[in-house]
């Protein structure tokens, strides 16, 4: 197994925390509702292999973005159903059918293309309904007609119906109205026997804010990884990922010297400056430059100075005289009782936790904690 010594920067994945979050999710939705673990984008940057192997015995579906991801998950959890959440490219469809993966469809053309690939057996698809997201799916007022047309195709079977909540973490009134409309549509489709299978609409924010509308299946992403898109649920979750790097160099810098590109930081008084082996090529965003970002050094917060560069950042460790080259530094996570959360880092970068997680690059190692 790889060790931290193999990497300048790495993340450690706490599998028990991942299972704790799954348990918190199930407690929120109650019995009778299945869980689809969304593991697209390398399991939200956490490392697909570790996450899938941990969750596979305990969840009902995996959700991915494309065929390549589906194939990777299938090698890790061959018995788990896999839904491809986005519209597939034409050249992906044959591989989707051959792999036994379930695609979503938004129009009759997609349905006909999948039906033609069945080789005498109906291809299972989930009908995607656009009830306000505006990304994929048949518009909700046209869904019944499309479902009827799909039902008439001998090579196709609608084995599920899905929609997506765009503002479940921002606008409760709109979300309630959207859920009511979607529920009514599903009842109409069921009454006409146009599909047979699970209904799923709720993402992590939906699960937290509207658990009574969880339906047959929920698609959980961010909350599984320990970050609640609605803050009232955060105490129920545990962070899964800790992101670390090392001090590669420490220098004493005199007053008036400048730090990094653009000379945007001028040293105001003699300081002890550490260079860390991580940069924007690893996913430590350049937007964090001169934005008050901090790292943990020996459990103490130390400010990031100047611009983030491709492979390195500079940090003032004057307050930690015991720090030495080679020490582990925490970028996201806890150290000696102090914490820097992904939410804090996202706020300072002017973005969202999803982008911070998924932006952690491939040269950052993914290791099991402990």
C-alpha positions as CSV (number, residue, x, y, z in Angstrom):
1,X,0.0,0.0,0.0
2,X,1.2,3.5,-0.8
3,X,2.3,5.6,2.2
4,X,2.4,9.4,2.7
5,X,6.1,9.3,2.0
6,X,5.2,8.6,-1.7
7,X,3.5,12.0,-2.0
8,X,4.1,15.7,-1.5
9,X,0.4,16.1,-1.0
10,X,-2.2,13.5,-0.1
11,X,-5.7,13.0,1.3
12,X,-6.6,10.5,4.0
13,X,-10.1,8.9,3.8
14,X,-11.8,7.9,7.0
15,X,-14.0,4.9,6.1
16,X,-15.8,4.8,9.4
17,X,-16.8,8.4,9.0
18,X,-18.2,7.6,5.5
19,X,-20.4,4.8,7.0
20,X,-21.4,7.1,9.9
21,X,-22.7,9.6,7.3
22,X,-24.6,6.9,5.5
23,X,-26.2,5.9,8.8
24,X,-27.2,9.5,9.4
25,X,-28.7,9.7,5.9
26,X,-30.7,6.5,6.5
27,X,-31.9,7.8,9.9
28,X,-33.1,10.9,8.1
29,X,-35.1,9.2,5.4
30,X,-36.4,6.2,7.4
31,X,-37.0,2.7,6.2
32,X,-38.4,1.9,2.8
33,X,-36.2,4.3,0.8
34,X,-33.1,3.1,-1.0
35,X,-29.8,5.0,-1.3
36,X,-27.9,5.8,-4.4
37,X,-24.3,6.8,-3.6
38,X,-23.2,9.4,-6.1
39,X,-19.5,8.7,-6.8
40,X,-18.9,10.7,-9.9
41,X,-15.7,12.8,-10.3
42,X,-13.5,10.2,-8.5
43,X,-16.1,10.0,-5.6
44,X,-16.1,13.8,-5.3
45,X,-12.3,13.8,-5.2
46,X,-12.1,11.3,-2.4
47,X,-10.8,8.4,-4.4
48,X,-13.2,6.0,-6.2
49,X,-11.6,2.8,-5.1
50,X,-11.7,3.5,-1.4
51,X,-15.2,4.9,-1.4
52,X,-16.9,2.3,-3.6
53,X,-15.4,-0.6,-1.7
54,X,-16.5,0.9,1.6
55,X,-20.0,1.6,0.6
56,X,-20.9,-1.2,-1.8
57,X,-22.2,-3.7,0.9
58,X,-24.5,-1.0,2.3
59,X,-26.1,0.9,-0.5
60,X,-28.6,0.1,-3.3
61,X,-27.2,1.9,-6.3
62,X,-24.2,3.8,-7.5
63,X,-24.6,7.0,-9.5
64,X,-21.9,8.1,-12.0
65,X,-21.5,10.7,-14.7
66,X,-20.4,8.7,-17.8
67,X,-19.6,5.3,-19.2
68,X,-15.9,5.4,-18.1
69,X,-16.9,6.0,-14.5
70,X,-19.5,3.2,-14.7
71,X,-17.0,0.7,-16.0
72,X,-14.6,1.7,-13.1
73,X,-17.3,1.2,-10.5
74,X,-18.3,-2.1,-12.0
75,X,-14.8,-3.5,-11.5
76,X,-15.0,-2.6,-7.8
77,X,-18.6,-3.5,-7.1
78,X,-19.8,-5.9,-9.9
79,X,-23.1,-6.7,-8.1
80,X,-24.2,-3.1,-7.7
81,X,-26.7,-1.4,-10.1
82,X,-25.2,1.7,-11.7
83,X,-27.1,4.7,-13.0
84,X,-25.4,7.1,-15.5
85,X,-26.8,10.4,-14.3
86,X,-26.1,12.5,-17.4
87,X,-27.1,12.2,-21.0
88,X,-24.8,9.8,-22.8
89,X,-22.9,10.6,-26.0
90,X,-24.1,8.5,-29.0
91,X,-20.8,6.5,-29.0
92,X,-21.2,5.6,-25.4
93,X,-24.6,3.9,-25.7
94,X,-23.5,0.6,-27.0
95,X,-21.0,0.3,-24.1
96,X,-23.7,1.3,-21.6
97,X,-26.0,-1.5,-22.8
98,X,-23.2,-4.1,-23.0
99,X,-22.2,-3.2,-19.5
100,X,-25.7,-3.6,-18.1
101,X,-25.7,0.0,-16.9
102,X,-28.8,2.1,-16.7
103,X,-28.9,5.3,-18.6
104,X,-31.3,8.2,-18.3
105,X,-33.3,9.4,-21.3
106,X,-34.7,12.9,-22.1
107,X,-36.2,12.5,-25.5
108,X,-37.6,9.9,-28.0
109,X,-34.5,9.9,-30.1
110,X,-32.4,8.6,-27.1
111,X,-35.1,6.0,-26.4
112,X,-35.1,4.8,-29.9
113,X,-31.4,4.6,-30.0
114,X,-31.3,2.4,-26.9
115,X,-34.2,0.3,-28.0
116,X,-32.2,-0.6,-31.2
117,X,-29.3,-1.9,-29.1
118,X,-31.4,-4.4,-27.1
119,X,-30.7,-7.5,-29.2
120,X,-34.1,-9.0,-28.3
121,X,-34.1,-7.9,-24.7
122,X,-35.6,-4.6,-23.5
123,X,-33.0,-2.1,-22.4
124,X,-33.8,-0.6,-19.0
125,X,-33.7,3.2,-18.8
126,X,-34.8,5.9,-16.3
127,X,-37.0,8.6,-17.6
128,X,-35.4,12.0,-16.7
129,X,-38.0,14.7,-16.1
130,X,-37.1,18.4,-16.1
131,X,-39.1,20.0,-13.3
132,X,-37.0,23.1,-13.0
133,X,-33.3,22.2,-13.3
134,X,-33.1,23.0,-17.0
135,X,-30.2,20.6,-17.6
136,X,-31.5,17.3,-18.9
137,X,-34.9,15.6,-19.1
138,X,-38.2,15.9,-20.8
139,X,-40.1,18.9,-19.7
140,X,-42.6,17.8,-17.0
141,X,-45.7,18.8,-19.1
142,X,-44.5,16.6,-22.0
143,X,-43.4,13.6,-19.8
144,X,-46.6,11.5,-20.2
145,X,-46.5,11.7,-24.0
146,X,-42.8,10.7,-24.1
147,X,-43.5,7.8,-21.6
148,X,-46.3,6.6,-23.8
149,X,-44.0,6.6,-26.9
150,X,-41.3,4.8,-25.0
151,X,-43.8,2.2,-23.7
152,X,-44.6,1.4,-27.3
153,X,-41.0,0.5,-28.1
154,X,-40.5,-3.2,-27.8
155,X,-36.8,-2.9,-27.1
156,X,-37.1,-0.5,-24.2
157,X,-38.4,-0.5,-20.6
158,X,-38.8,2.5,-18.4
159,X,-37.5,1.1,-15.1
160,X,-37.4,4.3,-13.1
161,X,-38.3,8.0,-13.2
162,X,-36.1,10.8,-12.0
163,X,-35.9,14.5,-11.6
164,X,-33.5,17.0,-9.9
165,X,-33.9,19.7,-7.3
166,X,-32.0,22.9,-8.3
167,X,-32.7,25.0,-5.1
168,X,-33.3,22.6,-2.3
169,X,-30.6,24.4,-0.3
170,X,-31.9,27.9,-1.1
171,X,-35.6,28.1,-1.8
172,X,-38.0,25.9,0.2
173,X,-41.2,27.3,-1.3
174,X,-40.1,26.6,-4.9
175,X,-38.8,23.2,-3.9
176,X,-42.0,22.2,-2.2
177,X,-44.0,23.3,-5.3
178,X,-41.6,21.3,-7.5
179,X,-41.9,18.2,-5.4
180,X,-45.7,18.5,-5.4
181,X,-45.8,18.7,-9.2
182,X,-43.4,15.8,-9.6
183,X,-45.4,13.7,-7.2
184,X,-48.5,14.3,-9.2
185,X,-46.8,13.4,-12.5
186,X,-45.4,10.2,-11.0
187,X,-48.9,9.2,-9.9
188,X,-50.2,9.8,-13.4
189,X,-47.5,7.7,-14.9
190,X,-48.1,4.9,-12.4
191,X,-51.9,5.0,-13.0
192,X,-51.2,4.4,-16.7
193,X,-48.7,1.6,-16.0
194,X,-46.0,3.4,-18.1
195,X,-43.1,2.4,-15.9
196,X,-42.1,0.0,-13.2
197,X,-39.3,0.8,-10.8
198,X,-37.9,3.4,-8.4
199,X,-38.7,7.1,-8.4
200,X,-35.9,9.4,-7.3
201,X,-35.6,13.2,-7.1
202,X,-33.8,14.1,-3.9
203,X,-30.2,15.1,-3.7
204,X,-28.4,15.7,-0.3
205,X,-30.1,19.1,0.2
206,X,-33.5,17.5,-0.5
207,X,-32.9,14.7,1.9
208,X,-32.1,17.1,4.7
209,X,-34.8,19.6,4.0
210,X,-37.7,17.4,2.7
211,X,-37.2,13.9,4.1
212,X,-40.9,13.1,3.8
213,X,-40.6,13.3,0.0
214,X,-37.6,11.0,-0.2
215,X,-39.6,8.5,-2.4
216,X,-38.2,5.1,-3.4
217,X,-34.6,6.2,-3.8
218,X,-32.4,9.2,-2.9
219,X,-29.2,10.3,-4.7
220,X,-26.7,11.2,-2.0
221,X,-23.4,12.9,-2.8
222,X,-22.1,15.7,-0.6
223,X,-23.6,14.6,2.7
224,X,-22.0,11.2,2.4
225,X,-18.6,12.9,2.3
226,X,-19.4,14.8,5.5
227,X,-20.5,18.2,4.3
228,X,-24.1,19.3,4.6
229,X,-25.5,21.6,1.9
230,X,-28.0,22.7,4.5
231,X,-26.1,23.8,7.7
232,X,-28.7,22.6,10.2
233,X,-27.6,19.0,9.4
234,X,-23.9,19.5,9.7
235,X,-23.7,18.3,13.4
236,X,-24.9,14.9,12.2
237,X,-22.0,14.4,9.9
238,X,-18.3,13.6,10.1
239,X,-15.7,14.8,7.7
240,X,-14.4,11.9,5.6
241,X,-11.4,13.6,4.0
242,X,-8.3,15.2,5.4
243,X,-6.0,16.9,3.0
244,X,-2.3,17.1,3.9
245,X,1.0,18.3,2.5
246,X,4.5,18.7,3.9
247,X,6.9,21.6,4.6
248,X,9.6,21.3,2.0
249,X,11.7,24.3,3.1
250,X,11.8,26.9,5.9
251,X,13.6,30.2,5.5
252,X,14.0,33.3,7.6
253,X,12.8,36.3,5.5
254,X,13.7,39.9,6.4
255,X,11.5,43.0,6.4
256,X,10.7,44.4,2.9
257,X,11.2,41.1,1.0
258,X,8.3,40.0,-1.2
259,X,6.5,36.6,-1.5
260,X,5.4,34.9,-4.8
261,X,4.4,36.1,-8.2
262,X,3.3,39.6,-8.6
263,X,5.1,40.6,-5.4
264,X,1.6,41.0,-3.8
265,X,2.8,40.3,-0.3
266,X,5.5,42.4,1.4
267,X,7.0,41.1,4.6
268,X,6.3,43.7,7.3
269,X,8.6,42.3,9.9
270,X,11.2,39.5,10.1
271,X,9.3,36.2,9.6
272,X,9.9,32.5,9.4
273,X,8.4,31.3,6.1
274,X,7.7,27.7,5.1
275,X,7.3,26.5,1.5
276,X,4.7,23.7,1.2
277,X,4.6,21.1,-1.6
278,X,1.1,21.8,-2.9
279,X,-0.3,24.3,-5.4
280,X,-3.1,25.0,-7.9
281,X,-2.0,22.0,-10.0
282,X,-3.0,19.9,-7.1
283,X,-6.3,21.7,-6.6
284,X,-5.3,24.2,-4.0
285,X,-7.0,27.0,-5.8
286,X,-5.3,30.1,-7.0
287,X,-8.4,32.0,-5.9
288,X,-7.2,31.5,-2.4
289,X,-4.3,33.9,-3.0
290,X,-4.4,36.8,-0.6
291,X,-7.8,35.8,0.7
292,X,-7.0,35.0,4.3
293,X,-6.5,31.3,3.7
294,X,-4.8,29.4,6.5
295,X,-3.3,26.0,7.1
296,X,-2.7,24.0,10.3
297,X,0.9,23.7,11.5
298,X,1.2,21.8,14.7
299,X,-2.4,22.5,15.4
300,X,-2.0,26.3,14.9
301,X,-3.5,28.4,12.1
302,X,-0.8,29.9,9.9
303,X,-1.6,32.3,7.0
304,X,-0.9,31.6,3.4
305,X,1.1,34.4,1.9
306,X,1.0,35.9,-1.6
307,X,-0.2,34.1,-4.7
308,X,-0.7,30.4,-4.8
309,X,1.6,28.9,-7.4
310,X,1.3,25.8,-9.5
311,X,3.2,23.5,-7.2
312,X,3.9,25.4,-4.0
313,X,2.5,27.8,-1.5
314,X,4.2,29.9,1.2
315,X,3.0,30.1,4.8
316,X,4.1,32.2,7.8
317,X,5.2,29.8,10.6
318,X,6.7,32.4,12.8
319,X,4.1,31.4,15.5
320,X,5.3,27.8,15.4
321,X,9.0,27.8,16.2
322,X,9.1,24.0,16.6
323,X,8.0,23.5,13.0
324,X,10.7,21.8,10.8
325,X,11.1,20.7,7.2
326,X,9.1,17.5,6.6
327,X,6.3,18.2,9.0
328,X,2.8,17.3,8.0
329,X,0.5,20.3,7.3
330,X,-3.3,20.1,7.2
331,X,-5.0,22.0,4.4
332,X,-8.5,20.6,5.1
333,X,-9.3,18.7,8.3
334,X,-8.3,18.6,11.9
335,X,-5.0,18.7,13.7
336,X,-4.4,18.9,17.5
337,X,-8.0,20.0,18.0
338,X,-8.0,22.8,15.4
339,X,-10.0,22.5,12.2
340,X,-10.1,23.9,8.7
341,X,-13.3,22.8,7.0
342,X,-13.9,22.4,3.3
343,X,-16.7,25.0,3.7
344,X,-14.2,27.5,5.1
345,X,-11.8,27.0,2.3
346,X,-14.6,27.2,-0.3
347,X,-15.9,30.5,1.2
348,X,-12.4,32.0,1.0
349,X,-12.0,30.8,-2.6
350,X,-15.4,32.2,-3.5
351,X,-16.7,28.8,-4.6
352,X,-18.6,25.8,-3.2
353,X,-17.4,22.7,-1.3
354,X,-18.2,20.5,-4.4
355,X,-15.6,22.3,-6.5
356,X,-13.0,22.2,-3.8
357,X,-13.5,18.4,-3.3
358,X,-13.6,17.5,-7.0
359,X,-10.7,19.9,-7.9
360,X,-8.2,17.9,-5.8
361,X,-5.9,16.7,-8.6
362,X,-4.7,13.2,-9.6
363,X,-1.2,13.7,-8.3
364,X,-2.6,14.0,-4.8
365,X,-2.5,10.6,-3.2
366,X,-5.7,8.9,-1.9
367,X,-4.9,6.9,1.2
368,X,-7.0,5.1,3.9
369,X,-6.8,7.0,7.2
370,X,-4.9,5.3,9.9
